[in-house]
Every structure is written in C-alpha cells, then in structure tokens.
Amino acid sequence: MSAPTAGIRDRERCDTLVLAALAAAHSDGYEVLARLRDGTRRGRRPSTQQVFSTLHRLHRNRLVARGTRDPRRYHLTATGSRVLISRTTAADDFARELHALQEIAP
C-alpha cells in the first residue's frame, strides 16, 4: 500500500521533510520527491507542487541555496542545517514526552 499523496497541511512539517531530504546530497526537486517517497513509507508525503513551492520558499528564506553550475539543484545552507537540527531535536523531545505520557496512562 502506498502512502497518501494528498499532501501535508502543516507547512513546518513539509519544510522539515524537504530540509531532511536535502541533508544527504545536492538535489533537484524530483530527487527530493524520490527521496521522500523512498524514506517516508508510512503517512503523508508532500505533493509535487508542495515540494517545489517549499524549495522556492526555503531558498527565499536562505535555508537552501541553488547550485552554481545547475540552478535546479539545491543544497542546505549553514542556517538550513541548524534549523533542521533544531526541528529534529524538538520532534524527538516531543515524541519522548508522548511516550512518557502513554506509559503513565491508566
């Protein structure tokens, strides 16, 4: 069964997934889509339109930069890397809190 492709409603979650997909290598939008398809087997994935609009927004906000030889390819900036680390840490902390709450539930 494939993951739903209706997109993700939470912009920050979509941004974080795209940043994480770019952390491994310089990629164009279609490579980001493939990485998300392969890496997020369960749950919702951003749609094609969401990925490309997210890349443009992240570029405008200086979290990713375009390649000098091929402007279709993007890579994380130092700021983008710090934002990704911060968001990943926050998500891990939130998940730990949820699991702790489930352990004390009656």
DSSP file with accessible surface (Angstrom, degrees, kcal/mol):
  #  RESIDUE AA STRUCTURE BP1 BP2  ACC     N-H-->O    O-->H-N    N-H-->O    O-->H-N    TCO  KAPPA ALPHA  PHI   PSI    X-CA   Y-CA   Z-CA
    1    1 A M              0   0  236      0, 0.0     2,-0.2     0, 0.0     0, 0.0   0.000 360.0 360.0 360.0 130.3    0.0    0.0    0.0
    2    2 A S        -     0   0   97      1,-0.1     3,-0.1    40,-0.0    39,-0.1  -0.517 360.0 -97.8 -89.1 159.2    1.4    3.4   -1.0
    3    3 A A        -     0   0    6     -2,-0.2    41,-0.1    34,-0.1    -1,-0.1  -0.373  47.6 -93.4 -71.7 149.1    1.4    6.5    1.2
    4    4 A P        -     0   0   63      0, 0.0    41,-1.2     0, 0.0     3,-0.2  -0.330  29.7-159.3 -61.3 145.2   -1.4    9.0    0.6
    5    5 A T        +     0   0   94     39,-0.1    43,-0.1     1,-0.1     3,-0.1   0.107  59.0 111.7-114.5  21.4   -0.3   11.8   -1.8
    6    6 A A  S    S-     0   0   83      1,-0.2    -1,-0.1    41,-0.1    41,-0.1   0.619  81.8-117.6 -71.4  -9.1   -2.8   14.4   -0.8
    7    7 A G        -     0   0    7     38,-0.7     2,-0.4    -3,-0.2    -1,-0.2  -0.349  26.5 -72.4 100.5 176.2    0.0   16.5    0.7
    8    8 A I        -     0   0    8      1,-0.1    39,-0.1    -2,-0.1     6,-0.1  -0.939  26.1-158.8-115.1 132.4    0.8   17.8    4.1
    9    9 A R  S    S+     0   0  254     -2,-0.4     2,-0.7     1,-0.1    -1,-0.1   0.788  73.7  81.6 -81.3 -27.8   -1.2   20.5    5.7
   10   10 A D     >  -     0   0   93      1,-0.2     4,-2.1     2,-0.1     5,-0.2  -0.699  63.7-161.4 -85.5 112.0    1.5   21.6    8.2
   11   11 A R  H  > S+     0   0  159     -2,-0.7     4,-3.0     1,-0.2     5,-0.2   0.891  89.2  53.5 -62.0 -41.1    4.0   23.9    6.4
   12   12 A E  H  > S+     0   0  107      2,-0.2     4,-2.5     1,-0.2    -1,-0.2   0.907 108.9  49.7 -63.5 -38.8    6.7   23.4    9.1
   13   13 A R  H  > S+     0   0  118      2,-0.2     4,-2.4     1,-0.2    -1,-0.2   0.933 112.1  47.7 -65.0 -43.0    6.5   19.7    8.8
   14   14 A C  H  X S+     0   0    2     -4,-2.1     4,-2.3     1,-0.2    -2,-0.2   0.938 112.0  49.9 -62.5 -45.9    6.7   19.9    5.0
   15   15 A D  H  X S+     0   0   12     -4,-3.0     4,-2.7     1,-0.2    -1,-0.2   0.917 111.1  49.8 -57.7 -44.5    9.7   22.3    5.2
   16   16 A T  H  X S+     0   0   29     -4,-2.5     4,-2.6     1,-0.2    -1,-0.2   0.904 109.3  50.7 -65.9 -40.3   11.5   19.9    7.7
   17   17 A L  H  X S+     0   0   38     -4,-2.4     4,-2.3     2,-0.2    -1,-0.2   0.922 112.3  47.1 -63.2 -41.7   10.9   16.9    5.4
   18   18 A V  H  X S+     0   0    0     -4,-2.3     4,-1.9     2,-0.2    -2,-0.2   0.927 111.9  50.1 -66.9 -42.8   12.4   18.8    2.5
   19   19 A L  H  X S+     0   0    0     -4,-2.7     4,-0.9     1,-0.2    -2,-0.2   0.925 111.3  49.5 -59.4 -43.0   15.3   20.0    4.5
   20   20 A A  H >X S+     0   0   48     -4,-2.6     4,-0.6     1,-0.2     3,-0.6   0.897 108.6  52.5 -64.8 -38.4   16.0   16.4    5.7
   21   21 A A  H 3< S+     0   0    7     -4,-2.3     3,-0.5     1,-0.2     4,-0.5   0.848 110.8  48.1 -65.7 -32.2   15.8   15.1    2.1
   22   22 A L  H 3< S+     0   0    4     -4,-1.9    54,-0.5     1,-0.2    -1,-0.2   0.626  92.4  79.7 -81.6 -13.6   18.4   17.7    1.1
   23   23 A A  H << S+     0   0   58     -4,-0.9    -1,-0.2    -3,-0.6    -2,-0.2   0.827  91.0  52.2 -64.4 -29.5   20.7   16.9    4.0
   24   24 A A  S  < S-     0   0   79     -4,-0.6     2,-0.3    -3,-0.5    -1,-0.2   0.874 123.7 -22.7 -77.0 -37.9   22.1   13.8    2.2
   25   25 A A  S    S-     0   0   44     -4,-0.5    -1,-0.2    -3,-0.1     2,-0.2  -0.989  74.7 -76.4-166.3 160.7   23.1   15.4   -1.1
   26   26 A H        +     0   0  100     -2,-0.3     2,-0.3    -3,-0.1    49,-0.2  -0.482  63.0 172.9 -63.1 132.9   22.6   18.3   -3.5
   27   27 A S  B     -A   74   0A   0     47,-2.1    47,-3.2    -2,-0.2     2,-0.2  -0.985  33.0-130.3-145.9 154.9   19.3   17.5   -5.3
   28   28 A D     >  -     0   0   35     -2,-0.3     4,-2.2    45,-0.3     3,-0.2  -0.451  48.6 -90.2 -94.3 177.4   16.7   18.9   -7.7
   29   29 A G  H  > S+     0   0    2     43,-0.5     4,-2.4     1,-0.2     5,-0.1   0.873 126.1  51.0 -58.6 -38.7   13.0   18.9   -6.9
   30   30 A Y  H  > S+     0   0  157      2,-0.2     4,-2.3     1,-0.2    -1,-0.2   0.868 109.2  50.8 -71.1 -33.4   12.4   15.5   -8.5
   31   31 A E  H  > S+     0   0   70     -3,-0.2     4,-2.6     2,-0.2    -1,-0.2   0.881 109.2  51.8 -68.7 -36.7   15.3   13.9   -6.5
   32   32 A V  H  X S+     0   0    0     -4,-2.2     4,-2.6     2,-0.2     5,-0.2   0.941 109.7  50.0 -62.3 -44.9   13.8   15.4   -3.3
   33   33 A L  H  X S+     0   0   29     -4,-2.4     4,-2.6     1,-0.2    -2,-0.2   0.924 111.4  48.2 -58.9 -44.5   10.4   13.8   -4.2
   34   34 A A  H  X S+     0   0   27     -4,-2.3     4,-2.6     2,-0.2    -1,-0.2   0.916 111.2  50.2 -63.6 -42.1   12.1   10.4   -4.8
   35   35 A R  H  X S+     0   0   83     -4,-2.6     4,-2.2     1,-0.2    -1,-0.2   0.905 112.6  47.1 -63.3 -40.6   13.9   10.6   -1.5
   36   36 A L  H  X S+     0   0    9     -4,-2.6     4,-2.0     2,-0.2    -2,-0.2   0.901 111.6  51.0 -67.2 -40.0   10.7   11.5    0.3
   37   37 A R  H  < S+     0   0  128     -4,-2.6    -2,-0.2    -5,-0.2    -1,-0.2   0.928 116.7  40.2 -62.5 -42.9    8.9    8.6   -1.5
   38   38 A D  H  < S+     0   0   82     -4,-2.6     3,-0.2     1,-0.2    -2,-0.2   0.816 121.3  42.4 -75.9 -30.2   11.6    6.1   -0.5
   39   39 A G  H  < S+     0   0   62     -4,-2.2     2,-0.5    -5,-0.2    -2,-0.2   0.655 109.5  53.7 -95.5 -16.9   12.1    7.5    3.0
   40   40 A T     <  +     0   0   28     -4,-2.0    -1,-0.2    -5,-0.2   -37,-0.1  -0.650  57.3 157.6-118.9  75.6    8.5    8.1    4.2
   41   41 A R        +     0   0  180     -2,-0.5     2,-0.3    -3,-0.2    -1,-0.2   0.818  64.9  47.9 -70.0 -32.1    6.8    4.8    3.6
   42   42 A R  S    S+     0   0  224     -3,-0.2   -39,-0.1   -39,-0.1     2,-0.0  -0.837 102.4  12.6-110.0 151.6    4.0    5.5    6.1
   43   43 A G  S    S-     0   0   40     -2,-0.3     2,-0.2     2,-0.0    -3,-0.0  -0.225  98.9 -31.0  84.4-175.5    2.0    8.6    6.5
   44   44 A R        -     0   0  111    -41,-0.1   -39,-0.1   -39,-0.1    -2,-0.1  -0.503  50.0-160.5 -83.6 148.6    1.5   11.6    4.2
   45   45 A R        -     0   0   33    -41,-1.2   -38,-0.7    -2,-0.2   -31,-0.1  -0.900  31.7 -95.4-120.7 154.2    4.1   12.9    1.9
   46   46 A P        -     0   0    7      0, 0.0   -39,-0.1     0, 0.0   -40,-0.0  -0.376  43.2-116.8 -65.0 146.7    4.2   16.4    0.3
   47   47 A S     >  -     0   0   36    -41,-0.1     4,-2.3   -39,-0.1     5,-0.2  -0.289  29.7-101.0 -74.6 169.4    2.7   16.6   -3.1
   48   48 A T  H  > S+     0   0   73      1,-0.2     4,-2.2     2,-0.2     5,-0.2   0.933 125.1  49.7 -57.5 -46.7    4.9   17.6   -6.1
   49   49 A Q  H  > S+     0   0  158      1,-0.2     4,-2.5     2,-0.2     5,-0.3   0.906 109.4  52.0 -61.5 -40.6    3.6   21.1   -6.0
   50   50 A Q  H  > S+     0   0   46      2,-0.2     4,-2.5     1,-0.2    -1,-0.2   0.900 108.1  51.4 -62.6 -41.6    4.3   21.4   -2.3
   51   51 A V  H  X S+     0   0    0     -4,-2.3     4,-2.6     2,-0.2    -2,-0.2   0.950 112.9  44.0 -62.7 -46.6    7.9   20.2   -2.8
   52   52 A F  H  X S+     0   0   56     -4,-2.2     4,-2.0     2,-0.2    -2,-0.2   0.918 115.8  46.3 -69.0 -39.4    8.6   22.8   -5.5
   53   53 A S  H  X S+     0   0   54     -4,-2.5     4,-2.4    -5,-0.2    -1,-0.2   0.893 112.6  52.1 -69.5 -33.4    6.9   25.7   -3.7
   54   54 A T  H  X S+     0   0    3     -4,-2.5     4,-3.2    -5,-0.3     5,-0.3   0.923 107.1  52.2 -65.7 -43.4    8.7   24.7   -0.5
   55   55 A L  H  X S+     0   0    0     -4,-2.6     4,-2.1     1,-0.2    -1,-0.2   0.923 111.1  47.4 -59.0 -43.1   12.1   24.7   -2.2
   56   56 A H  H  X S+     0   0   87     -4,-2.0     4,-2.5     2,-0.2    -1,-0.2   0.920 113.9  47.0 -64.8 -42.4   11.4   28.2   -3.5
   57   57 A R  H  X S+     0   0   24     -4,-2.4     4,-2.2     2,-0.2    -2,-0.2   0.923 112.0  49.6 -66.1 -43.3   10.3   29.4   -0.1
   58   58 A L  H  <>S+     0   0    0     -4,-3.2     5,-3.0     1,-0.2     6,-1.1   0.879 111.7  49.9 -63.6 -36.0   13.3   27.8    1.6
   59   59 A H  H ><5S+     0   0   69     -4,-2.1     3,-1.6    -5,-0.3    -2,-0.2   0.932 109.5  50.3 -66.5 -44.3   15.6   29.5   -0.9
   60   60 A R  H 3<5S+     0   0  165     -4,-2.5    -2,-0.2     1,-0.3    -1,-0.2   0.874 112.1  48.1 -60.6 -35.4   13.9   32.8   -0.4
   61   61 A N  T 3<5S-     0   0   91     -4,-2.2    -1,-0.3    -5,-0.2    -2,-0.2   0.304 115.5-118.5 -89.2   6.9   14.4   32.4    3.4
   62   62 A R  T < 5S+     0   0  198     -3,-1.6    18,-0.4     2,-0.2    17,-0.3   0.763  81.8 119.5  62.7  30.2   18.1   31.4    2.8
   63   63 A L  S   <S+     0   0   18     -5,-3.0    14,-2.1     1,-0.2     2,-0.3   0.677  81.1  26.1 -92.3 -23.0   17.7   27.9    4.3
   64   64 A V  E    S-B   76   0A   2     -6,-1.1     2,-0.3    12,-0.3    12,-0.2  -0.939  73.4-151.8-131.8 157.7   18.7   26.3    1.0
   65   65 A A  E     -B   75   0A  26     10,-2.7    10,-2.0    -2,-0.3     2,-0.2  -0.938  19.4-115.6-128.0 152.5   20.9   27.6   -1.9
   66   66 A R  E     -B   74   0A  86     -2,-0.3     8,-0.2     8,-0.2     6,-0.1  -0.584  38.4-101.3 -82.7 150.9   20.8   26.9   -5.6
   67   67 A G        -     0   0   16      6,-2.9    -1,-0.1     3,-0.7     6,-0.1  -0.346  19.8-136.6 -68.4 150.9   23.8   25.2   -7.2
   68   68 A T  S    S+     0   0  146      1,-0.1    -1,-0.1     2,-0.1    -2,-0.0   0.884 103.8  36.6 -77.7 -37.6   26.2   27.5   -9.2
   69   69 A R  S    S+     0   0  240      1,-0.3    -1,-0.1     2,-0.0    -2,-0.0   0.860 132.8  24.8 -80.1 -39.5   26.6   25.1  -12.1
   70   70 A D    >   -     0   0   42      3,-0.1     3,-2.0     1,-0.1    -3,-0.7  -0.893  65.0-166.1-129.9 102.1   23.0   23.8  -12.1
   71   71 A P  T 3  S+     0   0   70      0, 0.0    -1,-0.1     0, 0.0    -3,-0.1   0.594  85.4  69.5 -68.2  -7.0   20.4   26.2  -10.6
   72   72 A R  T 3  S+     0   0  168     -6,-0.1   -43,-0.5   -44,-0.0     2,-0.4   0.657  87.2  80.8 -80.1 -15.2   17.8   23.5  -10.5
   73   73 A R    <   -     0   0   69     -3,-2.0    -6,-2.9   -45,-0.2     2,-0.3  -0.742  65.6-163.2 -96.1 141.0   19.8   21.7   -7.8
   74   74 A Y  E     -AB  27  66A   9    -47,-3.2   -47,-2.1    -2,-0.4     2,-0.3  -0.829   8.6-176.0-119.7 156.7   19.6   22.8   -4.1
   75   75 A H  E     - B   0  65A  52    -10,-2.0   -10,-2.7    -2,-0.3     2,-0.1  -0.974  34.8 -93.0-146.8 158.1   21.7   22.3   -1.0
   76   76 A L  E     - B   0  64A  26    -54,-0.5   -12,-0.3    -2,-0.3     2,-0.2  -0.447  33.5-143.5 -69.8 141.9   21.4   23.2    2.6
   77   77 A T     >  -     0   0   33    -14,-2.1     4,-2.4    -2,-0.1     5,-0.2  -0.461  34.7 -98.3 -88.9 174.5   23.0   26.4    3.9
   78   78 A A  H  > S+     0   0   66      1,-0.2     4,-2.2     2,-0.2     5,-0.2   0.921 128.8  49.7 -60.9 -40.1   24.6   26.6    7.3
   79   79 A T  H  > S+     0   0   62    -17,-0.3     4,-2.6     1,-0.2    -1,-0.2   0.919 108.8  52.1 -64.4 -42.2   21.4   28.2    8.6
   80   80 A G  H  > S+     0   0    0    -18,-0.4     4,-2.5     1,-0.2    -1,-0.2   0.896 108.7  50.8 -61.0 -39.3   19.3   25.4    7.0
   81   81 A S  H  X S+     0   0   48     -4,-2.4     4,-2.4     2,-0.2    -1,-0.2   0.924 110.7  48.4 -64.8 -42.3   21.4   22.8    8.7
   82   82 A R  H  X S+     0   0  155     -4,-2.2     4,-2.5     2,-0.2    -2,-0.2   0.909 111.8  49.6 -65.0 -40.7   21.0   24.5   12.1
   83   83 A V  H  X S+     0   0   37     -4,-2.6     4,-2.8     2,-0.2     5,-0.2   0.926 110.7  50.3 -63.9 -42.9   17.2   24.8   11.5
   84   84 A L  H  X S+     0   0   19     -4,-2.5     4,-2.6     2,-0.2     5,-0.2   0.935 111.6  47.6 -61.8 -44.8   17.0   21.1   10.6
   85   85 A I  H  X S+     0   0  110     -4,-2.4     4,-2.5     1,-0.2    -2,-0.2   0.934 113.1  49.0 -61.8 -43.6   18.9   20.0   13.7
   86   86 A S  H  X S+     0   0   79     -4,-2.5     4,-2.3     1,-0.2    -2,-0.2   0.927 113.7  44.8 -62.6 -46.1   16.7   22.2   15.9
   87   87 A R  H  X S+     0   0   53     -4,-2.8     4,-2.4     2,-0.2    -1,-0.2   0.885 112.8  51.2 -68.3 -36.9   13.5   20.9   14.4
   88   88 A T  H  X S+     0   0   61     -4,-2.6     4,-2.5    -5,-0.2    -2,-0.2   0.926 111.0  48.4 -65.7 -42.7   14.7   17.3   14.6
   89   89 A T  H  X S+     0   0   70     -4,-2.5     4,-2.6    -5,-0.2    -2,-0.2   0.923 111.8  49.6 -62.3 -43.8   15.6   17.7   18.3
   90   90 A A  H  X S+     0   0   57     -4,-2.3     4,-2.4     1,-0.2    -2,-0.2   0.905 111.3  49.2 -63.2 -40.6   12.3   19.3   19.0
   91   91 A A  H  X S+     0   0   57     -4,-2.4     4,-2.5     2,-0.2    -1,-0.2   0.908 111.2  49.6 -66.0 -40.5   10.4   16.5   17.3
   92   92 A D  H  X S+     0   0   81     -4,-2.5     4,-2.4     2,-0.2    -2,-0.2   0.922 111.4  49.1 -63.2 -43.2   12.5   13.9   19.2
   93   93 A D  H  X S+     0   0   65     -4,-2.6     4,-2.2     2,-0.2    -2,-0.2   0.914 111.3  49.7 -61.7 -43.1   11.7   15.6   22.5
   94   94 A F  H  X S+     0   0  121     -4,-2.4     4,-2.4     1,-0.2    -2,-0.2   0.922 110.1  50.4 -63.0 -43.3    8.0   15.8   21.7
   95   95 A A  H  X S+     0   0   38     -4,-2.5     4,-2.5     1,-0.2    -1,-0.2   0.911 109.5  51.0 -62.9 -41.3    8.0   12.1   20.8
   96   96 A R  H  X S+     0   0  147     -4,-2.4     4,-2.4     1,-0.2    -1,-0.2   0.909 109.8  50.5 -61.9 -41.4    9.7   11.2   24.1
   97   97 A E  H  X S+     0   0  119     -4,-2.2     4,-2.3     2,-0.2    -2,-0.2   0.914 110.0  50.1 -63.0 -41.7    7.1   13.2   26.0
   98   98 A L  H  X S+     0   0   76     -4,-2.4     4,-2.1     2,-0.2    -2,-0.2   0.926 111.5  47.7 -62.2 -44.7    4.2   11.4   24.2
   99   99 A H  H  X S+     0   0  108     -4,-2.5     4,-1.6     1,-0.2    -2,-0.2   0.901 110.7  51.9 -65.1 -38.0    5.7    8.0   25.0
  100  100 A A  H  X S+     0   0   50     -4,-2.4     4,-1.1     1,-0.2    -1,-0.2   0.906 109.6  49.8 -64.3 -41.1    6.2    9.0   28.7
  101  101 A L  H  X S+     0   0  104     -4,-2.3     4,-0.6     1,-0.2     3,-0.3   0.878 108.3  53.1 -65.3 -37.1    2.6   10.1   28.9
  102  102 A Q  H >< S+     0   0  132     -4,-2.1     3,-0.5     1,-0.2    -1,-0.2   0.846 104.3  56.7 -67.5 -31.1    1.4    6.9   27.4
  103  103 A E  H 3< S+     0   0  160     -4,-1.6    -1,-0.2     1,-0.2    -2,-0.2   0.812 111.0  42.2 -69.7 -29.8    3.4    4.9   30.0
  104  104 A I  H 3< S+     0   0  134     -4,-1.1    -1,-0.2    -3,-0.3    -2,-0.2   0.448  87.6 116.0 -97.4   0.1    1.6    6.6   32.9
  105  105 A A    <<        0   0   61     -4,-0.6    -3,-0.0    -3,-0.5    -4,-0.0  -0.411 360.0 360.0 -68.2 144.5   -1.9    6.5   31.3
  106  106 A P              0   0  178      0, 0.0    -1,-0.1     0, 0.0    -2,-0.0  -0.219 360.0 360.0 -68.4 360.0   -4.4    4.3   33.3
